[in-house]
Amino acid sequence: MKHLGAACGRSPWRQSGFTLIEVLVALGIVAIALTAGLQATSALTRNALRQSSVLLAHLCAENELVRVRLSSQMPSIGDATMNCEEGGRIFAVTVSVLPTPNPSFRRVDAQVFEAEVPVLRLSTIVGRF
């Protein structure tokens, strides 16, 4: 009786399927693809969180600058720090008032920090009316 593998032109000890090397290469390719996908997802998540922080920080900074603009008095030169809560998160806002070459105007900078990490800085000029 002839062996079926020999009749088909195959050697009797060779079976069809993948070798260990081929399986390992395929697993390596899949691992690289999954790692790249994970990194892309992680980057998107970080960017979304950063965008959220910048938006909320912008609201805090703009509120402080509007408060200074609406004040009936010229702001005093110096720094002041206050807390701002937006979107359930706490930000620290440092408002710096600096002189300008024209004594009728002052530069006002509002820098916003989240957990002592700078997020945003806005600046404006205020003057006497």
DSSP file (Angstrom, degrees, kcal/mol; ACC not computed):
  #  RESIDUE AA STRUCTURE BP1 BP2  ACC     N-H-->O    O-->H-N    N-H-->O    O-->H-N    TCO  KAPPA ALPHA  PHI   PSI    X-CA   Y-CA   Z-CA
    1    1 A M              0   0    0      0, 0.0     2,-0.2     0, 0.0     0, 0.0   0.000 360.0 360.0 360.0 131.5    0.0    0.0    0.0
    2    2 A K        -     0   0    0      1,-0.1     2,-0.3     2,-0.0     3,-0.0  -0.557 360.0-113.9 -83.9 147.3    1.3    3.3   -1.0
    3    3 A H     >  -     0   0    0     -2,-0.2     4,-1.6     1,-0.1     3,-0.3  -0.638  20.6-133.7 -77.8 136.3    1.5    6.3    1.4
    4    4 A L  H  > S+     0   0    0     -2,-0.3     4,-1.3     1,-0.2     6,-0.2   0.861 104.0  55.3 -62.3 -37.8   -0.9    9.1    0.3
    5    5 A G  H  4>S+     0   0    0      1,-0.2     5,-2.1     2,-0.2    -1,-0.2   0.882 106.9  50.0 -63.5 -37.9    1.7   11.7    0.8
    6    6 A A  H >45S+     0   0    0     -3,-0.3     3,-0.9     1,-0.2    -1,-0.2   0.847 106.9  55.6 -69.3 -32.6    4.2   10.0   -1.4
    7    7 A A  H 3<5S+     0   0    0     -4,-1.6    -1,-0.2     1,-0.2    -2,-0.2   0.797 105.4  52.3 -69.9 -28.0    1.5    9.7   -4.1
    8    8 A C  T 3<5S-     0   0    0     -4,-1.3    -1,-0.2    -3,-0.2    -2,-0.2   0.416 123.1-102.3 -88.7   2.2    0.9   13.4   -4.1
    9    9 A G  T < 5S+     0   0    0     -3,-0.9     2,-0.3     1,-0.3    -3,-0.2   0.519  84.1 122.4  90.4   6.3    4.6   14.2   -4.6
   10   10 A R      < -     0   0    0     -5,-2.1    -1,-0.3    -6,-0.2    -2,-0.1  -0.676  69.8-106.2 -97.7 153.9    5.2   15.1   -0.9
   11   11 A S    >   -     0   0    0     -2,-0.3     3,-1.2     1,-0.1    -1,-0.1  -0.551  30.7-120.4 -75.7 148.6    7.7   13.5    1.2
   12   12 A P  T 3  S+     0   0    0      0, 0.0    -1,-0.1     0, 0.0    -7,-0.1   0.733 108.6  49.7 -66.2 -23.3    6.1   11.2    3.8
   13   13 A W  T 3  S+     0   0    0     -8,-0.1     2,-0.5     2,-0.0    -2,-0.0   0.557  90.3  91.8 -93.9  -6.9    7.4   13.0    6.9
   14   14 A R    <   -     0   0    0     -3,-1.2     2,-0.3    -9,-0.0    -4,-0.0  -0.775  57.1-168.5 -92.4 124.8    6.4   16.6    5.8
   15   15 A Q        -     0   0    0     -2,-0.5     2,-0.1     1,-0.0    -2,-0.0  -0.798  26.3-106.8-107.9 154.6    3.0   17.7    7.0
   16   16 A S  S    S+     0   0    0     -2,-0.3     2,-0.3     2,-0.0    -1,-0.0  -0.468  72.5  74.6 -77.3 153.5    1.2   20.8    5.8
   17   17 A G  S    S-     0   0    0     -2,-0.1     2,-0.3     2,-0.0    -2,-0.0  -0.857  81.3 -48.9 137.8-172.5    1.0   23.9    8.1
   18   18 A F        -     0   0    0     -2,-0.3     2,-0.1     1,-0.1    -2,-0.0  -0.708  46.9-125.6 -99.2 148.1    3.2   26.7    9.4
   19   19 A T     >  -     0   0    0     -2,-0.3     4,-2.0     1,-0.1     5,-0.2  -0.420  29.9-107.4 -81.8 165.9    6.6   26.3   10.9
   20   20 A L  H  > S+     0   0    0      1,-0.2     4,-2.5     2,-0.2     5,-0.2   0.886 120.6  54.3 -60.9 -39.5    7.5   27.7   14.3
   21   21 A I  H  > S+     0   0    0      1,-0.2     4,-2.4     2,-0.2    -1,-0.2   0.915 107.5  49.9 -62.1 -43.8    9.5   30.5   12.7
   22   22 A E  H  > S+     0   0    0      1,-0.2     4,-2.2     2,-0.2    -1,-0.2   0.897 111.4  48.7 -63.1 -40.2    6.6   31.5   10.5
   23   23 A V  H  X S+     0   0    0     -4,-2.0     4,-2.5     2,-0.2    -2,-0.2   0.917 111.5  49.5 -65.5 -43.3    4.2   31.6   13.6
   24   24 A L  H  X S+     0   0    0     -4,-2.5     4,-2.2     2,-0.2    -2,-0.2   0.892 110.6  50.0 -64.5 -39.7    6.8   33.6   15.6
   25   25 A V  H  X S+     0   0    0     -4,-2.4     4,-2.3     2,-0.2    -1,-0.2   0.925 111.3  49.2 -63.7 -43.8    7.2   36.2   12.8
   26   26 A A  H  X S+     0   0    0     -4,-2.2     4,-2.3     1,-0.2    -2,-0.2   0.909 111.4  49.1 -62.2 -42.5    3.4   36.5   12.5
   27   27 A L  H  X S+     0   0    0     -4,-2.5     4,-2.5     1,-0.2    -1,-0.2   0.881 109.6  52.6 -64.4 -37.7    3.1   37.1   16.2
   28   28 A G  H  X S+     0   0    0     -4,-2.2     4,-2.2     2,-0.2    -2,-0.2   0.907 109.5  48.5 -63.1 -42.0    5.9   39.7   16.1
   29   29 A I  H  X S+     0   0    0     -4,-2.3     4,-2.3     2,-0.2    -2,-0.2   0.914 112.3  48.5 -64.9 -43.0    4.1   41.6   13.3
   30   30 A V  H  X S+     0   0    0     -4,-2.3     4,-2.5     1,-0.2    -2,-0.2   0.905 110.5  51.7 -63.3 -41.2    0.8   41.5   15.3
   31   31 A A  H  X S+     0   0    0     -4,-2.5     4,-2.2     2,-0.2    -2,-0.2   0.908 110.2  48.5 -63.2 -42.1    2.6   42.7   18.4
   32   32 A I  H  X S+     0   0    0     -4,-2.2     4,-2.3     2,-0.2    -1,-0.2   0.915 112.1  49.1 -64.4 -42.6    4.2   45.6   16.6
   33   33 A A  H  X S+     0   0    0     -4,-2.3     4,-2.2     1,-0.2    -2,-0.2   0.908 112.1  48.0 -64.3 -42.0    0.8   46.6   15.1
   34   34 A L  H  X S+     0   0    0     -4,-2.5     4,-2.3     2,-0.2    -1,-0.2   0.884 110.7  51.4 -66.3 -38.4   -0.9   46.4   18.4
   35   35 A T  H  X S+     0   0    0     -4,-2.2     4,-2.4     2,-0.2    -2,-0.2   0.915 110.1  49.2 -64.1 -43.0    1.8   48.5   20.1
   36   36 A A  H  X S+     0   0    0     -4,-2.3     4,-2.2     1,-0.2    -2,-0.2   0.908 111.7  49.4 -62.8 -41.9    1.5   51.1   17.4
   37   37 A G  H  X S+     0   0    0     -4,-2.2     4,-2.2     2,-0.2    -2,-0.2   0.892 110.5  50.4 -64.0 -40.0   -2.3   51.2   17.8
   38   38 A L  H  X S+     0   0    0     -4,-2.3     4,-2.4     2,-0.2    -2,-0.2   0.899 110.1  49.7 -65.1 -41.4   -1.9   51.5   21.6
   39   39 A Q  H  X S+     0   0    0     -4,-2.4     4,-2.4     2,-0.2    -2,-0.2   0.895 110.7  49.9 -64.9 -39.7    0.5   54.4   21.2
   40   40 A A  H  X S+     0   0    0     -4,-2.2     4,-2.1     2,-0.2    -2,-0.2   0.913 112.1  47.6 -64.9 -42.4   -1.8   56.2   18.8
   41   41 A T  H  X S+     0   0    0     -4,-2.2     4,-2.2     2,-0.2    -2,-0.2   0.907 111.7  50.6 -64.3 -41.9   -4.8   55.8   21.2
   42   42 A S  H  X S+     0   0    0     -4,-2.4     4,-2.5     1,-0.2    -2,-0.2   0.902 109.5  50.6 -62.8 -42.0   -2.7   57.0   24.1
   43   43 A A  H  X S+     0   0    0     -4,-2.4     4,-2.4     1,-0.2    -1,-0.2   0.900 109.9  50.4 -64.1 -40.7   -1.6   60.1   22.1
   44   44 A L  H  X S+     0   0    0     -4,-2.1     4,-2.1     2,-0.2    -1,-0.2   0.902 110.9  49.2 -63.6 -40.8   -5.2   60.9   21.3
   45   45 A T  H  X S+     0   0    0     -4,-2.2     4,-2.3     2,-0.2    -2,-0.2   0.929 111.5  48.5 -64.5 -45.5   -6.2   60.6   24.9
   46   46 A R  H  X S+     0   0    0     -4,-2.5     4,-2.5     1,-0.2    -2,-0.2   0.911 111.6  50.0 -60.8 -42.8   -3.4   62.8   26.1
   47   47 A N  H  X S+     0   0    0     -4,-2.4     4,-2.6     2,-0.2    -1,-0.2   0.883 109.7  50.6 -64.9 -37.9   -4.3   65.4   23.4
   48   48 A A  H  X S+     0   0    0     -4,-2.1     4,-2.1     2,-0.2    -1,-0.2   0.914 112.1  46.9 -66.1 -42.0   -8.0   65.4   24.4
   49   49 A L  H  X S+     0   0    0     -4,-2.3     4,-2.3     2,-0.2    -2,-0.2   0.901 112.9  49.6 -65.1 -40.7   -7.0   65.9   28.1
   50   50 A R  H  X S+     0   0    0     -4,-2.5     4,-2.7     2,-0.2    -2,-0.2   0.917 110.0  50.6 -63.3 -44.0   -4.6   68.7   27.1
   51   51 A Q  H  X S+     0   0    0     -4,-2.6     4,-2.3     1,-0.2    -1,-0.2   0.898 110.5  49.9 -61.6 -40.5   -7.3   70.4   25.0
   52   52 A S  H  X S+     0   0    0     -4,-2.1     4,-2.4     2,-0.2     5,-0.2   0.915 111.2  48.9 -63.4 -44.0   -9.7   70.2   27.9
   53   53 A S  H  X S+     0   0    0     -4,-2.3     4,-2.6     1,-0.2    -2,-0.2   0.913 111.4  49.4 -62.6 -43.2   -7.1   71.7   30.3
   54   54 A V  H  X S+     0   0    0     -4,-2.7     4,-2.4     2,-0.2    -2,-0.2   0.911 111.0  49.7 -64.8 -42.1   -6.4   74.5   27.9
   55   55 A L  H  X S+     0   0    0     -4,-2.3     4,-1.7     2,-0.2    -2,-0.2   0.945 114.7  43.0 -61.9 -48.6  -10.1   75.4   27.4
   56   56 A L  H  X S+     0   0    0     -4,-2.4     4,-1.9     1,-0.2    -2,-0.2   0.881 114.4  51.0 -66.1 -38.0  -10.8   75.4   31.2
   57   57 A A  H  X S+     0   0    0     -4,-2.6     4,-2.8    -5,-0.2     5,-0.2   0.875 106.5  55.4 -65.8 -37.3   -7.6   77.4   31.8
   58   58 A H  H  X S+     0   0    0     -4,-2.4     4,-2.8     1,-0.2     5,-0.2   0.902 106.2  51.1 -62.3 -40.7   -8.5   79.9   29.2
   59   59 A L  H  X S+     0   0    0     -4,-1.7     4,-2.2     2,-0.2    -1,-0.2   0.921 111.7  47.4 -61.4 -44.0  -11.9   80.5   31.0
   60   60 A C  H  X S+     0   0    0     -4,-1.9     4,-1.9     2,-0.2    -2,-0.2   0.940 114.8  44.9 -62.7 -47.9  -10.0   81.1   34.3
   61   61 A A  H  X S+     0   0    0     -4,-2.8     4,-2.4     1,-0.2     5,-0.2   0.923 113.5  49.7 -64.2 -44.5   -7.5   83.5   32.7
   62   62 A E  H  X S+     0   0    0     -4,-2.8     4,-2.5    -5,-0.2    -1,-0.2   0.889 108.2  54.2 -63.3 -39.3  -10.1   85.4   30.7
   63   63 A N  H  X S+     0   0    0     -4,-2.2     4,-2.1    -5,-0.2    -1,-0.2   0.916 110.3  46.3 -60.2 -43.4  -12.3   85.8   33.9
   64   64 A E  H  X S+     0   0    0     -4,-1.9     4,-2.0     2,-0.2    -2,-0.2   0.899 112.6  49.3 -68.1 -39.8   -9.4   87.3   35.8
   65   65 A L  H  X S+     0   0    0     -4,-2.4     4,-2.5     2,-0.2    -2,-0.2   0.894 111.4  49.4 -66.9 -38.2   -8.5   89.7   32.9
   66   66 A V  H  X S+     0   0    0     -4,-2.5     4,-2.5     2,-0.2    -2,-0.2   0.901 108.2  54.2 -65.6 -40.0  -12.1   90.8   32.6
   67   67 A R  H  X S+     0   0    0     -4,-2.1     4,-0.7    -5,-0.2    -2,-0.2   0.915 110.8  45.8 -58.4 -43.5  -12.2   91.4   36.3
   68   68 A V  H >< S+     0   0    0     -4,-2.0     3,-0.7     1,-0.2    -2,-0.2   0.919 112.9  49.9 -66.4 -43.6   -9.2   93.7   36.0
   69   69 A R  H 3< S+     0   0    0     -4,-2.5    -2,-0.2     1,-0.2    -1,-0.2   0.865 111.3  49.0 -63.2 -36.2  -10.6   95.5   33.0
   70   70 A L  H 3< S+     0   0    0     -4,-2.5    -1,-0.2    -5,-0.1    -2,-0.2   0.578  85.8 110.0 -82.1  -9.3  -13.9   96.1   34.7
   71   71 A S    <<  -     0   0    0     -3,-0.7    -3,-0.0    -4,-0.7    -4,-0.0  -0.388  68.9-138.4 -65.8 143.0  -12.3   97.5   37.9
   72   72 A S  S    S+     0   0    0      2,-0.1     2,-0.3    -2,-0.1    -1,-0.1   0.632  83.2  65.7 -78.2 -12.3  -12.8  101.2   38.3
   73   73 A Q  S    S-     0   0    0     -5,-0.1    -2,-0.1    55,-0.1     3,-0.1  -0.785  93.8-102.8-111.1 153.7   -9.2  101.7   39.5
   74   74 A M        -     0   0    0     -2,-0.3    -2,-0.1     1,-0.1    -5,-0.1  -0.556  51.6-106.3 -67.1 133.6   -6.0  101.2   37.7
   75   75 A P        -     0   0    0      0, 0.0     2,-0.2     0, 0.0    -1,-0.1  -0.330  32.9-112.5 -66.9 145.4   -4.5   97.9   38.9
   76   76 A S        -     0   0    0      1,-0.1     2,-0.2    -3,-0.1    21,-0.1  -0.481  33.5-104.4 -74.7 145.7   -1.6   98.0   41.3
   77   77 A I  S    S+     0   0    0     -2,-0.2     2,-0.3    19,-0.1    21,-0.2  -0.531  80.7  63.7 -70.4 133.9    1.8   96.8   40.0
   78   78 A G  E    S-A   97   0A   0     19,-1.7    19,-3.0    -2,-0.2     2,-0.3  -0.889  80.1 -67.9 144.1-173.4    2.7   93.4   41.4
   79   79 A D  E     -A   96   0A   0     -2,-0.3     2,-0.3    17,-0.2    17,-0.2  -0.857  34.1-179.5-116.4 148.5    1.6   89.7   41.5
   80   80 A A  E     -A   95   0A   0     15,-1.9    15,-3.3    -2,-0.3     2,-0.4  -0.990  10.3-156.3-144.2 142.6   -1.5   88.1   42.9
   81   81 A T  E     +A   94   0A   0     -2,-0.3     2,-0.3    13,-0.2    13,-0.2  -0.971  17.6 166.3-123.0 135.1   -2.5   84.4   42.9
   82   82 A M  E     -A   93   0A   0     11,-2.5    11,-3.5    -2,-0.4     2,-0.3  -0.955  32.5-112.4-140.7 161.0   -6.0   83.0   43.3
   83   83 A N  E     -A   92   0A   0     -2,-0.3     2,-0.4     9,-0.2     9,-0.2  -0.675  25.0-166.5 -93.8 150.2   -7.7   79.7   42.7
   84   84 A C  E     -A   91   0A   0      7,-2.9     7,-3.3    -2,-0.3     2,-0.6  -0.997   7.2-154.8-137.0 129.9  -10.2   79.1   40.0
   85   85 A E  E     +A   90   0A   0     -2,-0.4     2,-0.4     5,-0.2     5,-0.2  -0.931  23.7 161.5-108.8 120.5  -12.5   76.1   39.8
   86   86 A E  E >   -A   89   0A   0      3,-2.2     3,-1.9    -2,-0.6   -30,-0.1  -0.999  67.6  -3.6-136.6 132.5  -13.8   75.2   36.3
   87   87 A G  T 3  S-     0   0    0     -2,-0.4     3,-0.1     1,-0.3    -1,-0.1   0.803 127.9 -58.5  59.6  30.7  -15.2   71.9   35.2
   88   88 A G  T 3  S+     0   0    0      1,-0.3     2,-0.4     0, 0.0    -1,-0.3   0.598 115.7 111.6  75.7   9.9  -14.6   70.3   38.6
   89   89 A R  E <   -A   86   0A   0     -3,-1.9    -3,-2.2   -36,-0.0     2,-0.5  -0.902  63.7-131.2-118.0 147.5  -10.9   71.0   38.4
   90   90 A I  E     -A   85   0A   0     -2,-0.4    25,-0.3    -5,-0.2     2,-0.3  -0.850  24.8-177.7-101.1 128.1   -8.9   73.5   40.4
   91   91 A F  E     -A   84   0A   0     -7,-3.3    -7,-2.9    -2,-0.5     2,-0.5  -0.920  21.5-136.2-119.9 148.3   -6.5   75.9   38.6
   92   92 A A  E     -AB  83 113A   0     21,-2.5    21,-2.9    -2,-0.3     2,-0.5  -0.920  19.6-161.2-102.4 128.5   -4.1   78.4   40.2
   93   93 A V  E     -AB  82 112A   0    -11,-3.5   -11,-2.5    -2,-0.5     2,-0.6  -0.949   3.8-163.9-114.9 121.4   -4.2   81.8   38.4
   94   94 A T  E     -AB  81 111A   0     17,-3.0    17,-2.8    -2,-0.5     2,-0.6  -0.924   5.9-162.1-105.2 119.8   -1.3   84.2   38.8
   95   95 A V  E     -AB  80 110A   0    -15,-3.3   -15,-1.9    -2,-0.6     2,-0.5  -0.902   5.9-169.1-104.1 121.4   -2.0   87.8   37.7
   96   96 A S  E     -AB  79 109A   0     13,-2.9    13,-2.9    -2,-0.6     2,-0.5  -0.948   5.8-161.5-113.4 125.7    1.0   89.9   37.1
   97   97 A V  E     -AB  78 108A   0    -19,-3.0   -19,-1.7    -2,-0.5    11,-0.2  -0.933  15.5-178.0-107.8 123.8    0.6   93.7   36.6
   98   98 A L  E     - B   0 107A   0      9,-3.2     9,-2.6    -2,-0.5     2,-0.1  -0.900  26.0-112.6-122.4 147.6    3.6   95.3   35.0
   99   99 A P  E     - B   0 106A   0      0, 0.0     7,-0.2     0, 0.0    -1,-0.0  -0.360  27.0-152.5 -73.1 159.8    4.4   99.0   34.1
  100  100 A T        -     0   0    0      5,-0.8     5,-0.1     2,-0.4     0, 0.0  -0.799  34.5 -99.5-121.6 168.2    4.6  100.1   30.5
  101  101 A P  S    S+     0   0    0      0, 0.0     5,-0.0     0, 0.0    -1,-0.0   0.826 114.7  65.8 -58.7 -29.7    6.6  103.1   29.1
  102  102 A N  S >  S-     0   0    0      1,-0.1     3,-2.0     2,-0.0    -2,-0.4  -0.850  79.8-149.9 -92.8 117.5    3.3  105.0   29.1
  103  103 A P  T 3  S+     0   0    0      0, 0.0    -1,-0.1     0, 0.0     0, 0.0   0.630  92.0  67.6 -65.5 -10.8    2.3  105.6   32.7
  104  104 A S  T 3  S+     0   0    0     23,-0.1    24,-1.7    24,-0.0     2,-0.3   0.529 100.5  56.5 -83.5  -5.3   -1.4  105.6   31.6
  105  105 A F  E <   - C   0 127A   0     -3,-2.0    -5,-0.8    22,-0.2     2,-0.4  -0.925  61.6-166.6-128.4 151.6   -1.3  101.9   30.7
  106  106 A R  E     -BC  99 126A   0     20,-2.8    20,-2.7    -2,-0.3     2,-0.4  -0.988  20.5-129.1-133.9 145.8   -0.3   98.7   32.5
  107  107 A R  E     -BC  98 125A   0     -9,-2.6    -9,-3.2    -2,-0.4     2,-0.5  -0.802  23.0-164.0 -92.4 134.3    0.4   95.2   31.1
  108  108 A V  E     -BC  97 124A   0     16,-3.1    16,-2.2    -2,-0.4     2,-0.4  -0.978   4.6-171.4-123.8 121.3   -1.6   92.5   32.8
  109  109 A D  E     -BC  96 123A   0    -13,-2.9   -13,-2.9    -2,-0.5     2,-0.5  -0.918   5.4-164.8-110.2 135.4   -0.5   88.8   32.4
  110  110 A A  E     -BC  95 122A   0     12,-3.4    12,-2.6    -2,-0.4     2,-0.5  -0.970   8.4-173.7-119.7 114.8   -2.6   85.9   33.7
  111  111 A Q  E     -BC  94 121A   0    -17,-2.8   -17,-3.0    -2,-0.5     2,-0.4  -0.931   9.3-153.1-111.6 132.1   -0.8   82.6   33.9
  112  112 A V  E     -BC  93 120A   0      8,-3.1     7,-3.2    -2,-0.5     8,-1.3  -0.869  10.1-170.8-110.4 134.7   -2.8   79.5   34.7
  113  113 A F  E     -BC  92 118A   0    -21,-2.9   -21,-2.5    -2,-0.4     2,-0.5  -0.931  11.8-161.5-122.0 144.8   -1.3   76.4   36.4
  114  114 A E  E >  S- C   0 117A   0      3,-2.5     3,-1.4    -2,-0.4   -23,-0.1  -0.976  86.6 -15.5-124.9 116.8   -2.8   73.0   37.0
  115  115 A A  T 3  S-     0   0    0     -2,-0.5    -1,-0.1   -25,-0.3   -24,-0.1   0.911 128.9 -56.1  54.3  45.2   -0.9   71.0   39.7
  116  116 A E  T 3  S+     0   0    0      1,-0.2    -1,-0.3   -24,-0.0   -25,-0.0   0.558 113.6 120.6  66.2  11.8    2.0   73.5   39.5
  117  117 A V  E <   -C  114   0A   0     -3,-1.4    -3,-2.5     0, 0.0    -1,-0.2  -0.923  69.6-118.5-104.5 124.3    2.3   72.8   35.7
  118  118 A P  E     +C  113   0A   0      0, 0.0    -5,-0.3     0, 0.0     3,-0.1  -0.402  38.0 169.0 -65.0 134.6    1.8   75.9   33.5
  119  119 A V  E     -     0   0A   0     -7,-3.2     2,-0.3     1,-0.4    -6,-0.2   0.754  57.8  -5.7-110.8 -42.3   -1.1   75.5   31.1
  120  120 A L  E     -C  112   0A   0     -8,-1.3    -8,-3.1   -63,-0.1    -1,-0.4  -0.996  47.1-157.0-158.8 149.7   -1.8   78.9   29.6
  121  121 A R  E     -C  111   0A   0     -2,-0.3     2,-0.3   -10,-0.2   -10,-0.2  -0.991  12.6-177.7-135.3 129.0   -0.7   82.5   29.6
  122  122 A L  E     -C  110   0A   0    -12,-2.6   -12,-3.4    -2,-0.4     2,-0.3  -0.942   6.3-165.9-121.2 147.3   -2.9   85.4   28.4
  123  123 A S  E     +C  109   0A   0     -2,-0.3     2,-0.3   -14,-0.2   -14,-0.2  -0.951  10.8 166.8-131.9 151.7   -1.9   89.1   28.4
  124  124 A T  E     -C  108   0A   0    -16,-2.2   -16,-3.1    -2,-0.3     2,-0.4  -0.953  29.4-122.7-151.4 169.4   -3.7   92.4   27.9
  125  125 A I  E     -C  107   0A   0     -2,-0.3     2,-0.3   -18,-0.2   -18,-0.2  -0.973  23.9-168.9-117.2 133.2   -3.1   96.1   28.4
  126  126 A V  E     -C  106   0A   0    -20,-2.7   -20,-2.8    -2,-0.4     2,-0.3  -0.920   7.8-174.9-119.9 150.7   -5.4   98.2   30.6
  127  127 A G  E     -C  105   0A   0     -2,-0.3   -22,-0.2   -22,-0.2     2,-0.2  -0.866  29.9 -90.1-137.9 170.9   -5.5  102.0   30.8
  128  128 A R              0   0    0    -24,-1.7   -55,-0.1    -2,-0.3   -24,-0.0  -0.541 360.0 360.0 -79.6 148.0   -7.0  104.9   32.7
  129  129 A F              0   0    0     -2,-0.2    -1,-0.1     0, 0.0   -25,-0.0   0.397 360.0 360.0-108.5 360.0  -10.2  106.3   31.4
